[in-house]
Amino acid sequence: MLLDLDADLATLLTRIVDVESVSGNERELADLVEEALRLPHLELVRDGDLVVARTNLGRAQRVVIAGHLDTVPVEDNLPSHRVTGDEGDVIWGRGTVDMKGGVAIMLKLAAELTAPNRDITWIFYDNEEVEATKNGLGRLARNRPDLLQADFAVLMEPTDAGIEGGCQGTLRLGFELKGVAAHSARSWMGHNAIHDLATLLGVLTRYEPREIEVEGLVFREGLNAVGISGGVAGNVIPPSARLAVNYRFAPDKTADEAVEYMREVFRGFDFEIEDKSPAARPGLDRPLAQEFVAAVGEIARPKFGWTDVARFSELGIPAVNYGPGDPMLAHRADERCPVDHLDRCADGLRAWLAT
């Protein structure tokens, strides 16, 4: 099966969705993307199951538009199907929201925009939905950082067809509390590690999430227990207990600054850092970002959650999230994308890149 880039966006999306590409299995879709973009105006570069397509017109500015090819595992939601009803014209299926709707738009416009007003680097990458060490965009940054050089970037993650600036950073902390095992009939002979979690849980329940304004956008932080474990048997005083805590922080601070803040919040307790990803500033104060917002005709909102815009931010490239689909439906079995979102996002990018 070949991808017909002359087809309408809805048809193109269904064809892309029906190529199953759960993380680690992107090869077939990457091959189809590469074949479809063998066009005279594009330079192609392949890195594993990642495809880069670039214009080289000597424009004064270059922008990156990126989207990932992989999805989370299928839950009886393939093949795709199209329904017209109370929600309008909607395409259902794994990846319609996260984020093959964005990929369909990228493919369509990469073929259509043969002489854009800015040079464009289109990046279709693999392994976004799994651990960061496998992320294709991160791999490209290590192997070919020159291909990521740009003045601005758009990541086509689902945003309800609006603009979401920057993203939150995330920390996952692990607390390991030690006790002493004993028979529960003689509990005074031991020390209950699970009971000791009460103090930590008290810190969390008393914590008031902060709202922090960054470049005109208000990010709401969050600090929550996300996992708890402990206990040996029903008649044993637990000799250990473990608590996992997730901190979502605003882009007013670096990841290291977020760690130091957590040391203040949990003063007196030791923890391990199990996961750490930086936040990304919106960059909406940059002229190119303001031109994008004006051309698209949307009011920017903050991004609640982490996305790969943080990778661009680390490289000094301002970036936003902009794509079709309701992010609240991402990864759900009833994932679905309105056709209207596809058209609106495509029109917004055309207004920015083709005039």
N, C-alpha and C positions, 0 to 999 in steps of 0.2 A: 504494500500500500504506500502510495506517495501522498504527500501533503499538497493539496491544491491551494496555493496562496491567492488565487483569484476568487475562491469561494467566499461567501459572506462569513462574517465573524462567528455566527452561531454554528454554521456547518463546520467551519474550521475547528472550533472548540470541541465539538462532539468527536471529531476524528482524532484529535490529540488526546482527549480523555480516554478514548477506547484503546489507546496504546498503554497498557499497564506499565507503570514506571515507579513502583515502590522503591524507596531508597536502596541503592545497590543494584537495581535492575533498570537503569536508565539507558543502557546501550542502544536498544532499538529506537527509542524516541530521539536520542542524540543523533543517530545515523540519519533519521528522517529529516531532522532540523538541518543538519549539515547539507544534505542533498538538496533540500528546498531552497537553501540560501546560496547555492552556487550561481551567483548572478554577477554580471559584469561590473557593477558599481561597488561590490563588496569584496573585501579581503577576508579570507577565512583562516582561523587558527583553531586547531583541535588540541585539547589537553585532557586525556582520558575521556570521560563522558561529558566534557564541557565543550561548548562551541562558542567561539567569538566571531562576530561578523562586524567589520569596520568600514566606514567610509573614509577616504583619504583625499578630501577636496581642498585642503589647505585653508579651511575656515579659521577664523580668529579664536573660536572657542570649540571645545570638545565636551560632549556630555556622554555619560554612561547610562544605559537603560538595561537593567538586569532583572532576571527572573529564574527561579529554579525549576527544574524538570521533574524532580521527584515528588512523591506523595507519601503519606502515611499508609499503612496496610489497608487493603480492600476489605469492606464489610458488606458483602452482597450488594454493592452499589456500582457494579460494572456489569454490562455496558451502560453507557449513558442513555438517557431518554429526555425528550423535550415535551413539556406540558404547558398548555395555555389555559389559565384558570384565574382564580381570584388574585393570585400574585402576579398576573401578567404572563408574558412569554418567558419561561424559565427552563434552564438546562440542568438536569440532575445527574449526579455521578461523582465518584471519587476524583478529587482534584479540580472540580469545576470552580471552587472558590480558592483553594490553596494549592497551587496558584496557576492552573493551566489557563484560566481566563486571561490572566496577564500575559502568559506565553503566547496565546493566540493573537493578542493585540500586537505584541512585539514582532511576531513573524509577519503579520499582515503589513505593518508599517515599514519593517526592514526592507521588504520587497517594493513597497509603494514609493517610499521617499528616496528617490534616486539622486536628488540634488537638494538636500536639506540646508537650512540656513546656518546650521552648526554641524560640525563633524560628529558622527554618532558611533559609539561602540556598543553594540548589542551583545549581551552576555547571557547565555543559556547554561546554567550550571547544575551540578549534581550534588546529592547528599546534603541537602540543607536540613532535612527533617531528622537527622541523627546527630551523634556527638560531633562537637566542633572540629575535632582532629580530622574528620573525613570531609569537611565542607569544601566543595569545589571552588568556591570563591576565595577561600583562604589558601587553597593549594595554588590557585593562579597568582595570588599575591606573592607567594614564595617563588614560584617558577618563572613567572613573566610579569613582574610588577609594572613594567612599561605599558602593558595592555590595560592597566587600571588608571592610568594617568588621565585626569579630566578636570574640568572646572566645576562640574556639578554632576550629581547622579540621581537617578530615579529608580527606586526598587519597587517592582510592581506587585507587592504584597496586597492582599485584599484590604480595602479601606472604605467600602460602600461607595466607591467611585468619588471619594473626596480626597483631600490632601491631609496626610498626617506627618507632622514634622518630627525629626529626630526619633529617639526611642529611649525607653528606660533601660538602665543597666540591671543586672541580676547577680546576686550572690546566693549560694546555698551553703549553709553552715551546718556542721555536724558537732553535736555535743555528746560526749561519752561520760556518763556518771558511774562511779564505782561504789559498790556496797560490799556486803559480806553475806555469803549464803548461810542459811540455817534452816532447820525444820520449822515450818510455820507454826507448829504447836509450841515451839520454844523460840519465838521471834526475837526475844530480847538477847539471844545469843548472836544475832546477826545484825545487818544494817540494810534497810530497804532502799535500793537505788531508785526504784520507781517513785517512791514518795519524795525523793529529793528533786524530782522534776517539777514539783509544785512551785518552787521558787522561780524556776525558769519560765514556766507557763504564766506565772504572775506577772513577770516582766512583759510578756507578750500581750496579756489581756489589758494591762494598764497603758500600753503604748498607744499613742495617738498619731495616726498617719499624718505626715506633713504634706501640705500643698505648696509647691515651689514653682515660681514663675521663671521661665528661661526663654529669653528672646520673644516675650509676648505670649507664650503658651504656658498654661498651668498644668504641671505634672503632679499627679497624686501618688505619693509613695505608699508602699505596703510592706508590712513585716508580719509573717505568719508562720506558724508551725505547719509543716507539710508532711511529717512522718514521725511516728513514735514506735519504739519497740523495746522489749525487755521481758524478762520472765523465763523461768526454766521449766517449772511444773506447778501444778495446782497446790502443792504442799511444800514449796520451797520459797524462802525469802529471796527476792531477785538480787543477784550479786552485781548486776549491771543494767543500765537503761540507756537508750539512745534517743536523741531528739534531733530532727532535721528542721531547719528554719530557712525560709526563703525571704530575702530582702530585695524588693524592687525599688531602685533609687532613681532620682531625677538626674538629668544630664548637667546639673550644676557642679557635679563632683566626678572625679576619676574613680575607677574601681578601687584603687589603693586607698583613696580618701573614704570611700564607702566602708572598707574594711576597718579603718581606724574609728569610724563612727560606731560601727558595731561593737568594737572593743569598749567604747564608752557606755553604750546601752547595756551590754552584758558584763559590766565591770565585776571582776571576781570569778568569772567563769572562763575556762579555756574552750576553744573550739577549733575544729579543722575547717579549712576552706575547701569544699568539695567541688565547687563550680564557681567561676568568676568570669563575667562578660561585661565589657564596658558599656556605658550609655553613649548616646550620640546627640550632640547639640543639633538643633533644627537647621541652623545656617540660614534662616529666613531673612537675616539682615543683609545678605549678599545681594547685589544687583541682579545676578542671574536667577537666583531663587525668587526674587520679587517679580521678575519678568515671567517666570513659570506660573506663579500664583495668579498673576493678572491674566495671562493667556488662557489658563484653564478655567478661570472664573469661579474659583472656590475659595472659601475661607479655611485657612489651615487650622487643624486641630492637633493636639499632642498625641503621640503614639503611646498607648498603654500596652507594654509588652516589649520584648526584645526582637529586633530584626537585624538583617545584615547591613542596614545603614550604618551600624556601629563600625563595621569594617572600613567603610569609606571614611567615616569620621576620623578613625585612627590614622588614615593616610592624609588627613587634612582636606578631604573633599566633602563639602556640604552635600547632604542627601536628604531626600524625602521619600515617604511611602505613598504610592498612588496606584490603585488598581481596582478592578471590579470584584464584586462579591462582598457579602457581609462577613467580617472576620469572626463574628460569633458562631458562624456555621462551619468554620474551618475544623477539619478532623472529625466532624460528626458524620454519622451514617446517612443523614438526610441532607448532606452537602448539596447546594444548588446555587446557581448564579443567574440573575436576570439578564436577558439579552440586552435590555436597555442599558445596563451597566457597561457592557462591552462597547456599545456604540458611543456612550458618553465619554469613556476614557480614551477611546481612539480619537474622537473629535477633539478632546482637550490637547492631546499630544500633537495632533496635526496643527492646531492653532498655534502651538508654541514652536514647532519645528519646520513648518512649511510656509510660513508667511514672512 
